[in-house]
Amino acid sequence: FFFKQKTAYEMLRSLVGSEMCIRDRYNDAAEKVDELAERILMLGGEPANKFSEYLKVARVKEVSGVSCGDEALKNILEAYGQFIAEERKLLSLASEAGDEATVALMSDYLKEQERLVWMLVAFSTCLLYTSDAADEEESVDPGCRRSKKKK
């Protein structure tokens, strides 16, 4: 019991920085957009350069009103699933065209994002297990509702 409780405490403590984590993901995405725009320019293309243009072609839709961690995680995982699918398509096209620089760029993105998805899934599963095992008066169930534990 102590081990499980301590593990849950240590993991919950790491969530304090979740706002910074979200900011880091946003900054990372902005950096990737810049890298891709530069790559398009290097290949003689013209990248979209207005937010309104991105919105017209975006497959990931804006989500608002999320107040539950499980729902937020679900949305994040869906978005990364879409990113990964598009990056795999681009990787294939670049490979067929013999564009090794774009292949390397997409491979790096895929490696990083697949690892992030794996970690998010593993962390959320572990957190649910340890929070269910905690022996507290009040707990949070996976549906994000507070409930009293039965004695």
Backbone torsions as a table, in degrees:
resi	resn	phi	psi	omega
1	PHE	NA	-48.3	-178.0
2	PHE	-58.6	-43.0	-179.5
3	PHE	-60.2	-45.8	-179.2
4	LYS	-64.2	-42.3	-179.5
5	GLN	-65.2	-43.8	180.0
6	LYS	-63.5	-42.2	179.5
7	THR	-61.8	-44.1	178.7
8	ALA	-61.9	-43.3	179.7
9	TYR	-60.8	-45.7	-179.1
10	GLU	-62.9	-38.5	179.2
11	MET	-70.7	-42.1	179.3
12	LEU	-62.6	-37.1	178.3
13	ARG	-59.9	-34.8	-179.1
14	SER	-72.0	-18.2	178.9
15	LEU	-74.3	-14.9	179.0
16	VAL	-56.5	-33.3	179.6
17	GLY	-87.7	16.8	-175.1
18	SER	-62.5	-34.3	177.8
19	GLU	-63.0	-40.3	177.3
20	MET	-66.0	-36.9	178.7
21	CYS	-62.6	-44.0	178.9
22	ILE	-63.2	-42.7	177.9
23	ARG	-62.4	-39.9	178.0
24	ASP	-62.9	-41.5	178.8
25	ARG	-63.5	-41.4	178.7
26	TYR	-62.8	-47.7	179.6
27	ASN	-62.9	-38.6	178.3
28	ASP	-63.3	-43.8	179.2
29	ALA	-62.7	-42.6	179.3
30	ALA	-62.4	-39.6	178.0
31	GLU	-64.5	-40.6	179.3
32	LYS	-65.9	-40.1	177.5
33	VAL	-60.0	-43.7	178.1
34	ASP	-62.6	-44.6	179.3
35	GLU	-60.9	-43.1	-179.8
36	LEU	-67.2	-39.2	177.6
37	ALA	-62.6	-42.5	177.8
38	GLU	-63.2	-39.7	179.9
39	ARG	-64.8	-42.3	178.1
40	ILE	-60.9	-42.5	178.0
41	LEU	-63.5	-41.7	179.2
42	MET	-61.6	-30.2	-179.7
43	LEU	-88.8	5.3	177.0
44	GLY	87.4	9.9	179.3
45	GLY	-92.6	-178.7	178.0
46	GLU	-127.7	107.5	-177.8
47	PRO	-75.5	155.7	172.1
48	ALA	-61.6	141.3	-178.2
49	ASN	-132.5	13.6	176.8
50	LYS	-125.4	142.0	179.1
51	PHE	-58.6	-38.4	179.9
52	SER	-61.8	-33.7	176.9
53	GLU	-68.6	-39.8	177.8
54	TYR	-63.0	-41.5	-178.6
55	LEU	-62.0	-33.2	-179.3
56	LYS	-65.8	-32.3	-175.2
57	VAL	-108.8	-1.7	-176.3
58	ALA	-66.0	135.7	174.6
59	ARG	-96.0	-24.6	177.0
60	VAL	-86.9	121.5	-177.2
61	LYS	-97.7	149.0	178.6
62	GLU	-66.6	137.9	178.3
63	VAL	-120.6	135.5	178.9
64	SER	-130.0	166.0	176.5
65	GLY	73.2	22.9	179.9
66	VAL	-87.5	120.4	179.9
67	SER	-124.0	2.7	-177.0
68	CYS	-113.4	131.8	-179.4
69	GLY	-59.0	-40.6	-180.0
70	ASP	-64.1	-40.4	179.1
71	GLU	-67.4	-41.2	178.1
72	ALA	-61.9	-44.6	179.6
73	LEU	-62.1	-42.0	178.5
74	LYS	-59.2	-45.2	179.2
75	ASN	-64.0	-41.5	179.5
76	ILE	-63.5	-45.4	-179.6
77	LEU	-65.0	-37.8	176.6
78	GLU	-63.3	-43.2	179.8
79	ALA	-63.2	-46.0	179.0
80	TYR	-64.9	-33.2	175.2
81	GLY	-60.7	-41.0	177.5
82	GLN	-68.0	-42.0	177.7
83	PHE	-59.0	-48.6	-176.8
84	ILE	-61.9	-42.4	178.8
85	ALA	-61.8	-43.9	179.5
86	GLU	-67.2	-39.8	179.7
87	GLU	-65.5	-36.1	176.8
88	ARG	-64.7	-40.4	177.2
89	LYS	-61.8	-46.9	-179.6
90	LEU	-64.1	-39.3	177.2
91	LEU	-58.9	-44.7	179.9
92	SER	-63.8	-46.3	179.0
93	LEU	-62.1	-43.7	-179.8
94	ALA	-64.7	-38.6	178.6
95	SER	-64.1	-45.2	178.2
96	GLU	-61.1	-33.6	-179.1
97	ALA	-84.4	-5.5	-178.7
98	GLY	74.1	23.5	-178.8
99	ASP	-91.6	84.5	-174.9
100	GLU	-64.5	-33.1	-179.4
101	ALA	-65.5	-42.5	178.3
102	THR	-70.5	-36.0	175.3
103	VAL	-58.8	-46.0	180.0
104	ALA	-63.5	-43.1	179.5
105	LEU	-61.2	-48.2	-179.9
106	MET	-66.2	-37.6	178.0
107	SER	-62.1	-41.9	177.9
108	ASP	-63.5	-44.6	178.8
109	TYR	-61.6	-45.7	-179.3
110	LEU	-61.6	-45.3	-179.8
111	LYS	-58.7	-46.8	-178.7
112	GLU	-65.2	-45.4	-175.2
113	GLN	-75.7	-36.3	175.7
114	GLU	-64.4	-37.6	177.0
115	ARG	-65.6	-42.5	179.1
116	LEU	-61.7	-45.0	178.8
117	VAL	-61.3	-45.9	179.0
118	TRP	-58.1	-45.3	-179.1
119	MET	-65.5	-41.9	179.2
120	LEU	-62.7	-43.8	179.0
121	VAL	-65.4	-45.9	-179.5
122	ALA	-63.1	-43.1	-179.0
123	PHE	-64.8	-44.5	-177.7
124	SER	-66.7	-37.0	177.4
125	THR	-65.6	-44.0	-180.0
126	CYS	-65.5	-41.2	-179.1
127	LEU	-64.9	-41.5	178.0
128	LEU	-62.9	-41.8	-179.6
129	TYR	-62.6	-48.4	-175.9
130	THR	-72.1	-33.3	179.3
131	SER	-71.5	-32.6	176.0
132	ASP	-67.2	-31.3	-176.9
133	ALA	-83.0	-15.5	-178.0
134	ALA	-64.8	143.8	-176.7
135	ASP	-105.2	71.2	-177.6
136	GLU	-115.2	164.4	177.6
137	GLU	-67.9	-40.0	-176.3
138	GLU	-123.6	141.1	178.9
139	SER	-138.5	172.0	176.3
140	VAL	-116.0	123.7	179.9
141	ASP	-85.4	168.3	-177.4
142	PRO	-58.7	-21.6	178.1
143	GLY	-83.8	5.3	176.3
144	CYS	68.9	30.4	175.7
145	ARG	-110.7	138.8	175.8
146	ARG	-75.0	140.2	179.3
147	SER	-145.9	149.2	175.4
148	LYS	-82.2	136.1	175.8
149	LYS	-77.0	141.6	177.5
150	LYS	-79.2	140.8	-179.9
151	LYS	-101.3	NA	NA
